[in-house]
């Protein structure tokens, strides 16, 4: 099941378009969720009874509007042959979405976001970020309309979580002409030169095996993509992983970036860490964050 948040914004419409045209297969079930954010209807100290009644009335209006939005979105998707389930819930958006996703054993959550264009980092406040961090399944954050995912960047680090994103990617209905770039990053290394050894020489000695290992990691992840019949290339990036992935996405005019949610917390030298957070914030395209 695909779960899509609906709030009436143009960003939601972009997410629905993505579900309709690029993600859902005919007959697939799509869950539509509208959350009435109770934080906006919380009585404050000293509020009069009349004000409380007005607040309750406003909550009722919000629920009617929410049902209308869900009805419109349902009509849009059912005419494409999709099975639709709708939910109107009261609560706190990120918490409500992740709970519904867990209860319904959701395969993918789809959210709309404008990206980081000002001091407000995400659509619906910090909902997108919290969903990405807490979701029990992969989350796709949509930032613009694209007819299909034709130019894709996949960031891997050799961890089991990171490698699993290839399986998730290949589970999407990708176009036959999709071009996929698999990247692994060698992060900057703070090294102090030893006595009699130049900084450049020391860096070369350390970086050479790291670059080789990163290349092997990228090649390993690219292999099943190539076997699936897609055009795939590999790259080793140097520097902060999230910054370099975003720069590459801009240069290649990517339609989609795929990253793991945490990477390896153990001994991997190619730790993704907070890469997903940086990529979701700054990437110019949709970002699929895989949490397994």
N, C-alpha and C positions, 0 to 999 in steps of 0.2 A: 504493500500500500504506500502511496505517496500522500503526505500530509502537507497542506498548503494553508498558511495563515492569510486571512482575508480581513482587511480593515478599511477598504474603500478608497485607498490612496492610489495614485498612478503607479507607485512602486509595487503594490499588490497586483495591479493589472499586468505589469511586466512579468511577475512571477506566474500568474495564471496563464499568460501567453506561452511562457516557457514550458509549463506543464502540458498545455494543450498541443503545442507544435513540436516540442523537442524531447519530451521526457516520457509521457504516458503512451502506452500501447493500447490499441483498441480493446475494449473490454476490461481494462485494468481499473482497479478501484482507487479513487482519489478521495481523501478526506479533507473537507473544508472546515476550518475552525475560525470562529469570530469570538474574541474574548472581550467581555465587558470589564474594563480595567477598574476594579473597585477602589483603587487609590484615588480616582477622580471623583468618587461619590462618597467619600468618607466624611461623616459629620464632624464638625470642629467644635471645640469647647465654646459654650456660650451661644450656640446657634438656637434661634427661636424655633418654636413648633412649626410656625408657618414656613420658615426656611427649610426645615427638615422635610415637610410635606412637598415643597418645591423640588428638593433634591431627589425624593422618591419618584416624583413625576418625571424628572429629567432622566432618571435611571430607566423608567419604563419606555421613554422615547428612545433612549439608546438601544434598548433591547429590540424594539420594533425596527429601528434602522438596521441593526445587525441582522435580523431575520431577512430584511429586504436585500441586503448585500449578499447574504448567503444564497438566497433564491436566484439572484441575477447570475452569480458565479456558477451555481448548479446548472442553470439553463444553458450557459455557455459551454460547459463541459459535456453535458449529456447529449447535446446535438452532435458531438464528435464521437459518440459511441462509448463514452466512458461511464463507469458505474460511480456514483457520487454518494457519499455520506456526509451530512452536515452536522456540526455541533455548535451551539451557542452556549457559552459558559460564562459564569461570573468568576472573577479571580484576578490573578496577577499574570500578565501575558506569558512571560518566559516559563514560569512554573507550570501554568496550565498547559502550554504547548508540549512541554517535555513529558508531563504526566500522561497526556492523551497519547503521545507517540509511544510511550512504554506500554500502556494498556492495550493499544491496538497492534502492537508488534510492527510498528511502522518501518518501512525500508528506507525512506528518504523524507526529510523535512525540507520544504521549499519556502524561503522568505524573500521578500523584496527589500532592497536597501539602496540608499543613494550614495553609500560610501562616505568617506570623510571629506566633506566639502566645507565645513566650518567647525565651530567649537562643539557642535552636537555630532557625536561620532556615528550614530546609527539611527535608522528608522525606528519608530516606536521607542525612543529613548535608548536604553541599553538592552532592549529585548533581544535583538539579533546576536549580540555578543554573548549574552547569558545563555541563549539557546545553543549556540555553537559550543560553549564550554560544557553544558550539562546534558545535551541530547544523548539518548541511548543509541542513536543511529547516525548515519551521515547527514550533513546539512548542506544544502545548496543556497548560497546567498546571491540573488540576482540583482544586477546593477543596471542593466540596459537590455533592450530587445535585440535578440539575434535569431535568425531563422533556424539555425542549427549550430552545434558545436563543431566547427571545422578546424580551428586552430587551437590546440590544447597543449598546456604545459603541465607536467606532472613532476612534483618535487618528492624525492625519495631520500632516505638516509640509512637504509639497510635494516631498520627495525622491523619486527613483525607487523606492527601497526602500519608503518609506512608502506611496506610491501603489499599489504591488503588493499591499499587504495587502487592498485592496478586491477584487482578483481572487481572492485566497485565500479571503476570506470568502464570496464568491458561489459558490465551489466547494464549500462545505459544504451538506449537505441541510437548509437552514433552513426553519422552518415558514412557511406563507404569511402568517401574522399577525405575523411578526417586526417589531418596531419598532426602527429603527436611528438612532442619533444620531452624526453625524460631527462631531468637534471638532478645532480647531487652536488652539494656545496662543501667546499673546504673553507671553514670560517677563518677569520684573521687570527693569527697566533701571536700573543705577546711574548717575545723571546728576547732574552738578554744574551748578548754575544759572550762566549767564553774567551779566556785568555788566548790570544794569538789566532783567533778565528774571526773572520769578518762576519758582519751581520748577514750579508748576502749569501755567503758560503754556508752559514749555519741554517739559514732559511731554506736554501736549496736542499740540504741534507734531510731536513724534516719534512718539507712539502712534497718531495718526490714520492715517498711511499704513500702519503695521504692522498695525493692526486691519483695515484694508481688504484688505491682502494676505492676512492669515490667513483672512478671510471668503471670499475668492476660492479659496484652497486647499481649504477645507472644501466649498465649492460644487462645485468640480471633482471632488472625490472622491465626493461624494454623487450626482452625475449618473448614473453607471452603476448605482448601487444603485436609484435611482428607475426607471430604464429596465427593470430586472429585475422591477419590480412590487412592490417593498417600500415600506412607509411610512418615510420618512427625513426627518430634520430636521438642521439644522446649528447649531453654536454656536462662538463665539470665547471661549476661556478666558483669564483673566489671572492670571499667577503661575507658580510652579514647575509645569511640565507634569505630572509624575507625581503631585504632591500634588493638583492640581486634577482630574485624571482619576479618581483614587481617590475624592475627595469626590463627584464627579458619579456615579460608580458606586454609592456608598452611597445618595445621594439618590434615584436612579432605580431602586434595587434591581435593578441590572443582573444578567443571567445570564452575560454574556460581555463582556470588554474585549479589543480587538484593537489591537496596537501593532507598530511596526517594531522590529527588534532594535538598530539603531544610529542610524537617521536619517541625515542627510547630514553627511559629514565636511568638506564644502567651505564654500560661502559662504551656505548657507541661514540666514535669520534665525530660523527656527522649528526649530532643532536639537533633536532628541529626546534625543541623548546617551545618558544612562543612564536614560531614562524607563522602558524595559522592565524594568530591574532593580527600580526603585522600585515599578512597578505590580505585578509578579509578587510582590514581598514583601508589599505592603499591601492590594491589592485584595480586596474581600470575595467575589469570584466567580472563575470560571474566566478565565484569561488566555491568549490566543493570541498568540504572539510570532512574527512572520514575518521570516525571514532569507533575503534573496534577493540 
